[in-house]
Amino acid sequence: MALGADLWRLQRLQADLLAAGLDLVTSYLSLTEVSEYARGMPAERLEPRLHPHLPPKDAKVVCFYPMSKRRHATGSANWYSLPYDERYRLMEGHGKVGRRFRGQVVQLVTGSTGLDDWEWGVTLFAEEPAAIKACVHEMRFDEASAVYAEFGPFYVGLIADVEVVLARVNVAY
């Protein structure tokens, strides 16, 4: 996983990795943003969402997965047919579940609507993979996820300095 503010630099890294003989398995593009459910939150809590310092201190494991909210044309599982106040209530409850993992898991949610096939990219950082597993497990029982979420594939990796990672695949950058 490569994160950065310069899309051209990230694309150049991807091209260099391909030129080094690595196969591109997948790619995903999303941007940091402030959720519509975070409006009114103090600026000091919004700034880290827009400009996070990554990876978090002590993080050794990263997990990424894309997701979207269900929008079935019929039936009750259409997230976007719910009134805003109901969606807000559900996301508030979802956040409560996630906050139980504060200090164990750092979450970064990025927006990808119009940039990729899914609406969001969720990246979780932790010291131990068991913390990520426990967090994802608990969050799936929350109504906002259990009823309204669609999940893409999960990718898990180890965190290292970019120089270390590139040296392991014999790429000078």
Legacy VTK file of the C-alpha trace (Angstrom):
# vtk DataFile Version 3.0
C-alpha trace
ASCII
DATASET POLYDATA
POINTS 173 float
0.000 0.000 0.000
1.329 3.400 -0.922
-0.173 6.557 0.540
0.685 10.088 -0.484
-0.520 13.534 -1.395
1.005 13.553 -4.896
-0.969 11.361 -7.315
1.709 11.703 -10.019
4.403 10.467 -7.627
2.253 7.499 -6.639
1.650 6.664 -10.297
5.405 6.871 -10.960
6.025 4.460 -8.068
3.463 2.069 -9.532
5.130 2.280 -12.967
8.570 1.678 -11.410
7.304 -1.393 -9.564
5.855 -2.772 -12.790
9.129 -2.045 -14.612
10.960 -3.967 -11.860
8.966 -7.051 -12.789
6.243 -6.999 -10.144
2.686 -7.798 -11.184
-0.090 -5.320 -10.534
-2.758 -7.299 -8.700
-5.085 -4.397 -7.979
-5.122 -0.676 -7.391
-7.500 1.607 -5.576
-7.845 5.385 -5.452
-9.520 7.297 -2.663
-9.083 10.664 -0.959
-9.158 11.762 2.649
-12.360 13.599 3.446
-14.639 14.579 6.289
-17.827 12.538 6.464
-21.175 14.265 6.217
-21.866 12.749 9.647
-18.899 14.631 11.151
-20.251 18.098 10.397
-20.071 20.330 13.430
-17.151 18.388 14.884
-14.364 20.614 16.280
-11.618 21.521 13.769
-8.905 19.861 15.880
-10.700 16.530 15.404
-11.340 17.073 11.685
-7.777 18.029 10.724
-6.302 14.550 11.409
-8.974 13.056 9.135
-7.970 15.328 6.263
-4.205 15.223 6.818
-3.379 12.071 8.804
0.158 11.253 9.928
0.648 7.706 8.706
1.448 5.096 9.651
0.506 5.621 13.294
3.201 5.138 15.910
3.611 1.465 16.914
1.537 0.200 13.965
3.020 -2.970 12.493
0.014 -4.311 10.573
-2.299 -2.689 8.030
-5.633 -3.910 6.686
-7.452 -2.308 3.759
-10.886 -3.036 2.329
-13.291 -1.116 0.123
-16.942 -0.790 1.011
-20.204 0.798 -0.057
-23.620 1.270 1.469
-26.426 -0.862 0.023
-28.748 0.858 -2.396
-31.146 -1.878 -3.494
-33.935 -0.464 -5.621
-36.552 -2.299 -3.587
-36.727 -3.473 -0.019
-35.669 -1.857 3.220
-31.883 -2.166 2.851
-31.382 1.020 0.834
-29.122 3.250 2.934
-29.802 6.268 0.752
-33.570 6.024 1.117
-33.261 6.477 4.902
-33.802 9.976 6.276
-30.566 11.769 7.187
-31.378 11.725 10.923
-31.717 7.918 10.844
-28.435 7.503 8.933
-26.767 9.855 11.408
-28.093 7.816 14.355
-26.838 4.587 12.811
-23.394 6.045 12.085
-23.203 7.412 15.626
-23.801 3.876 16.943
-21.276 2.502 14.459
-18.703 4.991 15.733
-19.347 3.931 19.337
-18.420 0.359 18.448
-15.247 1.536 16.721
-14.231 3.731 19.669
-14.088 0.630 21.878
-10.882 -0.177 19.957
-9.257 3.220 20.601
-5.628 2.682 21.487
-5.554 -0.659 19.633
-6.710 0.217 16.106
-6.380 3.455 14.126
-8.939 3.811 11.362
-8.650 5.898 8.194
-11.751 6.128 6.002
-11.232 7.678 2.588
-13.776 8.602 -0.060
-13.717 7.030 -3.492
-17.156 7.749 -4.961
-16.543 8.630 -8.598
-12.883 7.533 -8.390
-13.234 3.773 -7.970
-15.874 1.039 -7.885
-16.610 1.410 -4.175
-17.696 4.424 -2.086
-15.019 4.253 0.611
-11.699 2.721 1.389
-11.218 1.639 5.002
-7.666 1.299 6.280
-6.997 -0.086 9.754
-3.612 0.112 11.475
-2.642 -1.874 14.578
0.288 -3.334 16.445
-1.213 -6.834 16.281
-3.449 -8.471 13.641
-5.745 -9.809 16.382
-6.842 -6.240 17.191
-7.884 -5.649 13.562
-9.728 -8.976 13.478
-11.609 -8.184 16.699
-12.530 -4.685 15.523
-13.855 -5.828 12.134
-15.731 -8.706 13.763
-17.509 -6.410 16.248
-18.277 -3.735 13.657
-20.007 -6.259 11.393
-22.701 -6.814 14.027
-23.506 -3.118 14.174
-26.730 -2.303 12.275
-25.033 0.212 9.949
-22.804 -2.640 8.739
-24.974 -5.720 9.225
-27.922 -4.345 7.288
-26.484 -1.653 5.033
-22.816 -2.417 4.223
-21.273 -4.166 1.227
-17.625 -5.166 1.626
-14.979 -5.743 -0.999
-11.862 -7.876 -0.623
-9.648 -7.502 2.449
-5.897 -6.956 2.091
-3.550 -7.305 5.057
0.112 -6.402 5.135
3.052 -5.575 7.337
4.270 -2.004 7.776
7.876 -1.026 7.049
9.731 2.035 5.821
9.395 2.469 2.059
13.134 1.962 1.575
12.966 -1.415 3.333
9.980 -2.561 1.279
11.522 -1.475 -2.015
14.847 -3.135 -1.150
13.015 -6.419 -0.472
11.648 -6.341 -4.034
14.938 -5.053 -5.521
13.629 -1.619 -6.547
15.842 1.444 -6.137
13.732 4.553 -5.616
LINES 1 174
173 0 1 2 3 4 5 6 7 8 9 10 11 12 13 14 15 16 17 18 19 20 21 22 23 24 25 26 27 28 29 30 31 32 33 34 35 36 37 38 39 40 41 42 43 44 45 46 47 48 49 50 51 52 53 54 55 56 57 58 59 60 61 62 63 64 65 66 67 68 69 70 71 72 73 74 75 76 77 78 79 80 81 82 83 84 85 86 87 88 89 90 91 92 93 94 95 96 97 98 99 100 101 102 103 104 105 106 107 108 109 110 111 112 113 114 115 116 117 118 119 120 121 122 123 124 125 126 127 128 129 130 131 132 133 134 135 136 137 138 139 140 141 142 143 144 145 146 147 148 149 150 151 152 153 154 155 156 157 158 159 160 161 162 163 164 165 166 167 168 169 170 171 172
